[in-house]
Amino acid sequence: MTSKELKALGIENENLGGSTGNKWFAKGELIESYSPTNGKLIGKVRSTTKKEYEKVIQEAEKAKLVWRDIPAPKRGEIVRQLGEKLRELKPILGKLVSYEMGKSYQEGLGEVQEMIDICDFAVGLSRQLYGNTIHSERPGHRMYDQYHPLGTVGIITAFNFPVAVWSWNAALALVCGDVVVWKPSEKTPLCAVACQHIIADILKANKLPEGISSIITGDAEVGKWIAEDERIPLVSATGSTRMGKQVAATVAQRLGKSLLELGGNNAIIVTPSADLKMTIIGAVFGAVGTAGQRCTSTRRLIIHESIYDKVKKSLVDAYKQIKIGDPLDSNNHMGPLIDTAAVDMYLSALDKVKAEGGKLLTKGEVLKGKGYESGCYVTPVIAEVENEYEIVQHETFAPILYLIKYTGEVDNAIALQNGVKQGLSSAIMTNSLRESELFLSQNGSDCGIANVNIGTSGAEIGGAFGGEKDTGGGRESGSDAWKIYMRRQTNTINYTTNLPLAQGIKFDL
Ligand code: UN1
C-alpha cells in the first residue's frame, strides 16, 4: 500500500489518535501499527488520555442535543452520504483492511460492502422506526409506544472486522438519533482513523456538530472508561468472552445496557444426505477464510460416521490446494494471522490438541522464508478430536478445523453441536426436511444463527447478528436489532373530560 493511497484515507506516518469529528488531538502514548502481511510499519497513532477522553464525551454530550432533534429521515440522509463515500472508497479502504488486518483483498472488499449494505439498510430504517398502537381499556383513551434516541453509544470493536463492526453499530445508532464514541482495537487503529476521517468530512460538509462521531484510541483501559461512564447508556462490545464479561459486569454496576457480540465455536453438521461439494466449499471457506479469525469461523465439523472417511479425504485434498501468502495477491486464499502473539496461541492450541489425544491430519507450522518475513503466516490445520477436549471447547482464533464423528440420528449431532459454551453460528448440511426442521426447532441448534446448506460464516447484514450463551446475547445489524439503540416510551392520552382509572378502580373525591 503506497503512502499516496494511505494519504487518500487521511493517514499520515504519525496520526493523532482520538478525535471528535475532524479535530484530532490525542497526544498519549504511541501505538504502532505493523502490517502482518510483511511486518512493515504502516503508521503510528497517539492514544487518548483520560483528559482528552473527557473532552470527547463533553463534545458528544453537546452534539447529542442537536442530533436527536434532527428528524430521523434527515439523519438517514447523512448515513446515505456515508454509504456513497464508502462506495467511492471501497477499493482503497478494502485494501487498507487487507493490509492492516491481513485478510484477503476479496474479504477486505467484502467487509467494506457490509458497511455499504448497513448504510443502505439504515437509510430505509430511518423512515421505519415504528412503535405499536394499542387499544386502551379506558373509553376516550389512546395508547401507543414510541422510540426515542438514547444519547451516546459506546462502540468497542475487535481487530478482525476493523471497519464493518463499527458501521453496523454506527449506522443504526446514527439514524436512531444517537451520537457515537468508538474505541477500535489497538491492533488495527489506522482502519479506524480512515473511517473517522470519512464520517467527519460528511459531518463538516453538512455543518453538523463534530461530537456526533468520535474515536478514542488505546488499550483495554480506554475501553474501561467507556464501560464505567454513566453518560454512555449503551455499550456495544465485540471481542472475546473474557473481555465481554468484564465490560458487562462494569456496565451492569451502573445499570447501563450492553450489546455483546463475543466468541463463537461454530459447527457444521454433515449428515449422510449432505451435498459433499457444497459441504467442502462451505467448510473450507468457513475454516480458512480470514485465517480462521472470524467470530463465525467454522471450528468444528460434526460428521456422520457413514461418510466420515470420504469427507475427511476430500478435506485433506482441498487443504493441499490452499495457497498461503500476501493477501493482496489474488492468487492466495489465506493471509497471515494478526500478529505473532496469535501465532503463539495457534501453536499452543496444536500442542494441546496433541496432548489431549487428537490427531493432526495436516501439518501445523509457521511458514518461513521469502514472503513470510512477518512471522505471522501459518498453515491451516485439520485435526481429529473429541468434542469434550478442553481445547475444542475453547475458541482459538486461528485456522484449526476439528473433525468430530457422530453415530445414529441427527439428535446426537445436535447435542454435540450444542455441547459447547458458545452459541453464535451453526449449520447443517442435509437434504432431509426432517433433519433440517429439527435443527431449526426449539430442540435444535441453540445458536443465534442457524443455517441450512450454507456454512457458518458470511452472514448478510439484513438479519440480526449475534448469539447466545458465552456469545453474549446481543444482536446487531438487521431485522429489529435497532431497538436496543433507542429508549422505548409508552404513551397514554385521555381526550375526554373524565378520569376513568385502569383496572376499573373507583376513586371518588
Ligand atoms: C465477526 O467475525 O466479528 O458472518 C463478524 C460473517 C460476517 C461478520 C463476522 N458477516 O462472517
Boltz pocket constraint, residues with backbone or C-beta under 6 A from the ligand:
constraints:
  - pocket:
      binder: B
      contacts: [[A, 114], [A, 160], [A, 161], [A, 165], [A, 238], [A, 293], [A, 294], [A, 295], [A, 296], [A, 297], [A, 456], [A, 457], [A, 458], [A, 459], [A, 460]]
      max_distance: 6.0
